[in-house]
Amino acid sequence: MTTDRLTTRVLLVDDQDLVRAGFRIILNSEPGIEVIGEATNGADAVRLAGELQPDVICMDVQMPGVDGLEATRQIVATPSIGAGVLILTTFDRDDYLFEALQAGASGFLLKNASAEELIDAVQVIARGDALLSPTVTRRVIAAVADSHGASSSASGDRVSTAAATAELTERESEVLGLLAAGLSNAEIAERLFVGEATVKTHVSKVFMKLGLRDRIQAVIFAYEHGIAVPGS
């Protein structure tokens, strides 16, 4: 979610009052961030997201009724809601991680993260970026490699890959590969000996040409199409 507002508006979704209270105190203490609403279940989260139009939604996974994953699917599928969803959970489980990413979440953070990490995650998603840490990247890569490794060398996949990436320049393809390795824009700039603003332009063009939403989709795309190879 990219916003021109001076204040990042946050919706908290968690069925535990103490958890919401803790997040609210942390986020409201940061200049430029305001918690504008709270929900205790996924159904209320979807409703409030439409009513309040937050920039970022901090979403728990396990809640009564509609859980956080289903709520995320509904929110992402609603064009009138432009919020980015940050999944916050106590469960460091791959099934939650991949379901959250497939549902359209922009980031995934454990509840034992520091206050600074929570604030940074909200700010990253408010800018319209995806929160994809190196640890998460490796797990996404491993899952995609396991799922698609057997078919990635097939002739049909090579043809589809060539067609999908035909519009990318050589430098844009290089940037896509570095995105898939989990590098930040600053790290890519250092690797390619260019300015960070130049990298941002390349990244935006990659997303636009390939119809990708964020870095998470870029990682998955690169490994599904054999543009990046695990261990390379």
C-alpha positions in Angstrom: 0.0 0.0 0.0 1.6 3.3 -1.1 0.2 6.3 0.7 0.6 10.0 0.4 -0.7 10.6 3.9 1.7 12.1 6.5 0.4 9.5 9.0 0.3 5.7 8.4 -3.1 4.5 9.5 -3.0 1.0 11.1 -5.8 -1.5 11.8 -5.0 -4.1 14.5 -6.7 -7.6 14.2 -6.2 -10.0 17.1 -8.5 -11.9 19.4 -6.3 -11.2 22.5 -6.9 -7.9 24.2 -3.4 -7.7 25.8 -1.7 -8.4 22.4 -3.6 -5.6 20.7 -2.9 -3.3 23.6 0.8 -4.0 23.4 0.9 -3.4 19.6 -1.2 -0.3 20.0 1.2 1.2 22.6 4.2 0.4 20.4 2.8 1.8 17.2 1.2 4.9 18.6 4.5 5.8 20.3 6.1 6.1 16.8 5.6 9.5 15.1 3.9 9.1 11.8 1.9 5.9 12.8 -1.6 5.9 14.2 -3.8 2.9 15.2 -7.2 3.8 13.9 -9.2 0.7 14.7 -9.2 -2.8 16.2 -10.9 -6.1 15.4 -11.1 -9.4 17.3 -11.9 -11.6 14.3 -11.5 -11.8 10.5 -15.1 -10.9 9.7 -14.8 -7.6 11.6 -11.4 -7.0 10.0 -12.8 -7.2 6.5 -15.7 -4.8 7.5 -13.4 -2.3 9.2 -10.9 -2.4 6.4 -13.6 -1.2 4.1 -15.0 1.4 6.5 -11.7 2.9 7.8 -9.4 2.5 4.8 -6.2 1.8 6.8 -2.8 1.8 5.1 -1.6 -1.3 6.9 -3.5 -4.2 8.7 -1.7 -6.1 11.4 -3.4 -9.5 11.1 -3.4 -12.4 13.5 -3.8 -15.9 12.0 -5.8 -18.0 14.5 -9.0 -16.3 15.5 -12.6 -17.5 16.0 -14.9 -17.6 13.0 -13.1 -16.2 10.0 -9.4 -16.6 10.6 -6.7 -14.2 9.5 -5.8 -16.1 6.3 -9.3 -16.0 5.0 -9.7 -12.4 6.0 -6.5 -11.5 4.1 -7.8 -13.3 1.0 -11.1 -11.3 1.1 -9.3 -8.0 1.8 -6.8 -8.4 -1.0 -9.6 -9.5 -3.4 -11.5 -6.3 -2.7 -10.4 -3.5 -5.1 -11.8 -0.7 -2.9 -9.5 -1.8 0.0 -5.9 -0.7 -0.6 -4.3 -1.8 2.6 -1.2 -4.0 2.8 -1.5 -6.9 5.2 1.2 -7.8 7.8 0.6 -11.3 9.2 1.6 -11.4 12.9 1.6 -14.8 14.6 3.2 -16.8 17.4 3.5 -19.9 15.1 6.6 -20.1 13.1 5.2 -22.7 10.7 5.7 -23.0 7.0 2.1 -23.8 6.3 1.0 -20.5 7.8 3.8 -18.7 6.0 3.0 -20.0 2.6 -0.8 -19.7 3.0 -0.3 -16.1 4.1 1.8 -15.3 1.1 -0.6 -17.1 -1.3 -3.5 -15.2 0.3 -1.8 -11.9 -0.7 -0.1 -10.8 2.5 2.6 -8.3 2.1 4.7 -9.5 5.0 5.0 -12.1 7.8 6.3 -11.4 11.3 6.5 -13.4 14.5 4.9 -11.9 17.6 8.2 -12.2 19.4 9.8 -9.7 17.1 11.1 -6.5 18.7 9.2 -3.2 18.9 11.6 -1.8 16.3 11.0 -4.7 13.9 7.2 -4.2 14.2 7.5 -0.5 13.5 9.9 -1.1 10.6 7.5 -3.7 9.1 4.6 -1.4 9.2 6.6 1.4 7.6 7.9 -0.9 4.9 4.4 -2.1 4.0 3.0 1.4 4.1 5.5 2.3 1.4 4.1 -0.3 -0.8 7.0 -2.7 -0.4 6.9 -6.3 0.8 8.6 -7.5 4.0 10.6 -10.5 2.9 13.5 -11.3 5.3 16.3 -13.6 4.2 15.0 -16.4 6.4 11.6 -16.2 4.8 13.1 -15.9 1.4 15.1 -19.2 1.9 11.9 -21.0 3.0 10.0 -19.7 0.0 12.8 -20.8 -2.3 13.0 -24.2 -0.8 9.2 -24.7 -1.1 9.1 -23.5 -4.7 12.1 -25.6 -5.6 10.5 -28.7 -4.2 7.3 -28.0 -6.0 8.6 -27.1 -9.4 12.1 -28.5 -9.6 11.1 -31.6 -11.5 9.4 -29.6 -14.2 11.6 -26.5 -14.5 13.8 -28.0 -17.2 10.9 -29.1 -19.4 10.7 -27.7 -22.9 7.4 -26.1 -22.4 8.6 -24.3 -19.3 11.6 -22.9 -21.2 9.3 -21.6 -23.8 6.9 -20.1 -21.3 9.8 -18.5 -19.4 11.2 -17.0 -22.6 7.8 -15.6 -23.4 7.2 -14.3 -19.9 10.5 -12.5 -19.7 10.9 -11.3 -23.3 10.1 -7.7 -22.4 12.8 -7.5 -19.7 16.1 -5.9 -20.6 19.3 -7.7 -19.6 19.7 -5.5 -16.6 16.1 -6.0 -15.5 16.6 -9.8 -15.7 19.7 -9.4 -13.6 17.8 -7.4 -11.0 15.1 -10.0 -10.9 17.7 -12.7 -10.2 19.1 -10.6 -7.3 15.6 -10.0 -6.0 15.1 -13.8 -5.9 18.3 -14.1 -3.9 16.7 -11.9 -1.2 18.9 -8.8 -1.7 17.5 -5.4 -0.7 17.6 -2.5 -3.1 20.7 -1.1 -1.4 22.5 -4.5 -1.7 21.5 -4.7 -5.4 22.8 -1.2 -6.0 26.2 -2.1 -4.4 26.4 -5.4 -6.4 25.7 -3.6 -9.7 27.6 -0.4 -8.9 24.6 1.8 -9.5 22.5 4.2 -7.4 19.7 2.9 -5.3 17.2 5.1 -7.2 18.3 3.4 -10.4 17.6 0.0 -8.8 14.1 1.1 -7.7 13.4 2.1 -11.2 14.5 -1.3 -12.5 12.5 -3.1 -9.8 9.3 -1.1 -10.7 9.7 -2.0 -14.4 10.2 -5.7 -13.6 7.0 -5.7 -11.5 5.1 -3.8 -14.2 6.3 -5.9 -17.2 5.7 -9.2 -15.4 2.5 -8.2 -13.7 3.9 -8.8 -10.2 2.6 -7.2 -7.0 5.8 -7.2 -4.9 9.1 -8.8 -4.1 7.4 -12.0 -2.7 5.8 -12.6 -6.1 9.1 -11.8 -7.8 10.9 -14.5 -5.8 8.2 -17.1 -6.6 8.1 -16.1 -10.3 11.9 -16.4 -10.6 12.2 -19.8 -9.2 9.0 -21.2 -10.9 10.4 -20.1 -14.3 14.0 -21.2 -13.7 15.4 -17.7 -13.9 17.0 -18.4 -10.5 18.2 -21.7 -9.3 18.4 -22.8 -5.6 22.0 -22.7 -4.4 23.1 -20.5 -7.2 
